[in-house]
Amino acid sequence: MLKGLGGLGDMAKMMKKAQDMQARMTEMQENLNTLMVVGESGAGLVKATATAKGELKALDIDPSIFDPNEKEVVEDLILAAIKDAQTKATERAQSEMAKITEDLGLPADMKLPF
């Protein structure tokens, strides 16, 4: 009499899984704003701190590198530290996303929007 309704149970499970994923992704987005990464250059003479979303929060420069004759070197070190922080932020965000997809039983390489 109720043949075919078994699929509704599967649909309900899929909807629940989608809701769980949405909640986890929202939580992850909020966490990425508080997770910090530090990029470095010049053997730690320049350090750039950013959120896992890539927003630059701090820049620490060792005063020993301030030589007027080495202005371009200092600029390059600063850029390198910022780029390193951004790379680490991207890697951290991807790592956090991989945790979510793995927990939900999705393929690890599945691309989901941020």
C-alpha positions as CSV (number, residue, x, y, z in Angstrom):
1,M,0.0,0.0,0.0
2,L,2.9,2.4,0.8
3,K,5.3,1.0,-1.8
4,G,7.8,3.5,-3.1
5,L,7.9,5.6,0.1
6,G,11.2,4.0,1.1
7,G,12.9,6.6,-1.1
8,L,11.5,9.4,1.1
9,G,13.6,8.1,4.0
10,D,16.7,8.3,1.8
11,M,15.7,11.8,0.7
12,A,15.3,12.8,4.4
13,K,18.7,11.5,5.1
14,M,20.2,13.5,2.2
15,M,18.4,16.6,3.4
16,K,19.7,16.1,6.9
17,K,23.3,15.6,5.6
18,A,23.0,18.8,3.5
19,Q,21.8,20.7,6.5
20,D,24.7,19.3,8.6
21,M,27.1,20.3,5.8
22,Q,25.8,23.8,5.7
23,A,26.1,24.2,9.4
24,R,29.6,22.8,9.5
25,M,30.6,25.1,6.6
26,T,29.2,28.1,8.3
27,E,31.1,27.2,11.5
28,M,34.3,26.6,9.5
29,Q,34.0,30.0,7.8
30,E,33.7,31.6,11.2
31,N,36.7,29.6,12.5
32,L,38.8,30.7,9.5
33,N,38.5,34.3,10.7
34,T,40.1,33.3,14.1
35,L,42.7,30.7,13.0
36,M,46.0,32.4,12.5
37,V,49.0,31.5,10.3
38,V,52.4,33.1,10.2
39,G,54.5,33.5,7.0
40,E,58.2,34.2,7.3
41,S,61.0,35.3,5.1
42,G,64.7,36.1,5.6
43,A,65.1,33.3,8.1
44,G,62.4,34.8,10.3
45,L,63.5,38.5,10.0
46,V,60.1,39.3,8.6
47,K,56.9,37.7,9.8
48,A,53.4,38.2,8.5
49,T,50.4,37.0,10.5
50,A,47.2,36.4,8.7
51,T,43.8,34.7,9.3
52,A,43.2,31.4,7.6
53,K,41.0,33.4,5.2
54,G,44.2,35.4,4.2
55,E,43.5,38.7,5.9
56,L,46.8,40.2,7.0
57,K,46.6,41.0,10.7
58,A,50.2,41.8,11.7
59,L,53.7,42.4,10.3
60,D,56.8,42.0,12.4
61,I,60.1,43.3,11.0
62,D,63.4,42.8,12.8
63,P,65.0,46.2,13.0
64,S,68.4,44.8,11.9
65,I,67.2,44.8,8.3
66,F,66.7,48.5,8.1
67,D,69.5,49.8,6.0
68,P,68.7,52.6,3.6
69,N,71.0,51.0,1.0
70,E,69.0,47.8,1.2
71,K,65.5,49.2,0.7
72,E,64.6,46.8,-2.2
73,V,65.8,43.8,-0.2
74,V,63.5,44.8,2.7
75,E,60.6,45.3,0.4
76,D,61.2,41.9,-1.1
77,L,61.4,40.3,2.3
78,I,58.1,41.9,3.3
79,L,56.3,40.7,0.2
80,A,57.8,37.2,0.5
81,A,56.5,37.0,4.1
82,I,53.0,38.1,3.1
83,K,52.9,35.7,0.2
84,D,54.0,32.9,2.5
85,A,51.3,33.8,5.0
86,Q,48.7,33.8,2.2
87,T,49.9,30.4,1.0
88,K,49.6,29.0,4.5
89,A,46.2,30.5,4.9
90,T,45.0,28.8,1.7
91,E,46.5,25.5,2.8
92,R,44.8,25.8,6.2
93,A,41.4,26.6,4.7
94,Q,41.7,23.6,2.3
95,S,42.7,21.4,5.3
96,E,39.7,22.5,7.3
97,M,37.4,21.9,4.3
98,A,38.9,18.4,3.8
99,K,38.1,17.6,7.4
100,I,34.4,18.5,6.8
101,T,34.1,16.5,3.5
102,E,35.8,13.5,5.1
103,D,33.5,13.6,8.2
104,L,30.5,13.7,5.9
105,G,31.7,10.8,3.8
106,L,32.4,12.9,0.7
107,P,35.4,12.5,-1.6
108,A,38.4,14.3,-0.2
109,D,39.0,16.1,-3.5
110,M,35.5,17.3,-3.9
111,K,35.5,21.1,-4.5
112,L,32.9,23.0,-2.4
113,P,32.4,26.7,-2.5
114,F,33.7,28.9,0.3
